[in-house]
Structure formats: C-alpha cells, structure tokens
Amino acid sequence: MSLPSFEGFFKEYVQEIHYFIFAHVQDKETAEDLTSSTFEKALRKWPPRETSDHATKAWVFQIAKNAMVDRYR
C-alpha cells in the first residue's frame, strides 16, 4: 500500500474516529475537541511507522484512545 497524504488519511478516518470517541464520551463538543486533538497529534507524528491499512487504522485509534484517557485524568 502506498501511504496516502495526510489529507486523504484524515478524510478516510475522521468520521469513524469521531463516532468512536462520541460513543465513549457521549458529549458532542467533547467528541469534536478530542477528534481534533487526535488528528493534530497524528499530523505531528505523520507518517506512521507502519504503513499497512490495518496498522495505520490501529495507530490513529490508539491516538484517539490516549486522547480520551488524557482528557479524563
């Protein structure tokens, strides 16, 4: 797989990440903030070390999970 641009990556995963976060936090504004934070962190670390579809998806979901944990510490 060739690595997509960050823009392509964002478009592919933003809705799924937002739904994932919202399912956990149950607050629209918090979910939007955490989704934004997730993709800001992903951009700073772009590109991921592993470039397969599965690894890239797991990577961004781990960033989202960590953002939620950090928010509620």
N, C-alpha and C positions, 0 to 999 in steps of 0.2 A: 504494500500500500504506500502510495506517496503521501506525504504529510500535507494536509490542507493548510491554507493560510489561516491565520488566527480568525479572520472574519468568517471563513467557511466553517471553522470549528465552532465558533460562537453561534452561528445560525443553526447548526446541526443540534447543539445541545442545550441552548438557553431555555427552551420551553420545558424540556424534560427535567432539567436541574431545578427550575422554578417550581414545578409540580412536586418534586421530591422534597424540597425544603418546605413548601407550604403544607404538605401532608404531615410534617413533623411539628411545625411551629403554629399552625392554624391562625395565622395573622398575615393579612395581605401585605401590609407595609414592611413588616419584619422579613417576610419572604422575599420581597423585592430588594431590600437592603442586603440581605445575605446572598442573593443571587448575584447582585452587582459586585459584592466583595469577593465572591468565588471567582468570577471572571477577571477581576483585577489581579488577584493572586495568580491565576493561570497565565495571564498575559506576562506578568513579571518572570515567570518560570518557563515561558514558551521558548522553544518547543520541548515537549516531554521527552524523556529518555527513551521510552518505548513508543514505537510509532504504529503498532497494530491497532485496528479499530477497538478491539476489546480492551487493550491496555490503556489507550487514550481515554476511553469512556470511564474505566475504573479510576484513572488518575483524577479526572475532573470531579467525579462523585466523592472521592476521598477528600478533595479540597473542600467541597460543599459540606461534607460531614464535619470536618475540622472547623469550618467557619461557624457551624451551629454550636459545636461544643465550646468554642472560644466565646461565643456570644453569651452563653449561659453560665460561665464560670464565675 
